[in-house]
Amino acid sequence: MAKRVAVVLAGCGVFDGSEIHEASAALVHLSRSGASVKIFAPDIDQMHVVDHVKGAPTEEKRNVLVESARLARGDIQDLSQLNVKEFDAIIFPGGFGVAKNLCNWAVQGKDCSVNEQVQTVLKAFHNEKKPIGLCCISPVLAAKVFPGCEVTVGHDKDKRFPDVPETAEAITQLGCKHVCKNVNETHVDEKNKIVTTCAFMCKAPLHEIFDGIGVMIQDVLKLA
């Protein structure tokens, strides 16, 4: 029987939404595995909009659900409508939108708050002992919501992972365990059923990011 998987997006575009390659990779691997997928996003304003050519914020306002619909080809639902009973697992691709829209880690770091709907959904899957897959910066959501959990955002002593040392340290300060892993690896927290991989936290070629996300998807589905 096909596994039923929810995918939660945070907008469209690496600097202010979901990382498009990561989201696409997750969806391709889920499709190849025969999973039944539904896509969700919160109906909220983005923290800001970034001009992806200039890399600078603009005065424009955009909505996370509306922007995420671009990646979902219009087939998307408000996160408030997600019912944990209808799914076997949940996936959170990365991108700055996770740290800006699903929480405010980009501004507050370890002292951030997580969007109420996102927190509710994460706790619902955790309480039902259903696996949660997170890649890139998304593991910080687990670190905030589940004290003591184990995650990876990559290697903290490898120049290919320039942003990992600070993030790993913050995760540790939250009382969680950061486990160093390469781009083609995951860390599986068996107790909490949390599967994480670094994705674009590593400056690796796109195909390596794609393959690493594939490992995450397979590990999530094994737990589902």
Disulfide bonds with the S-S distance in Angstrom:
none
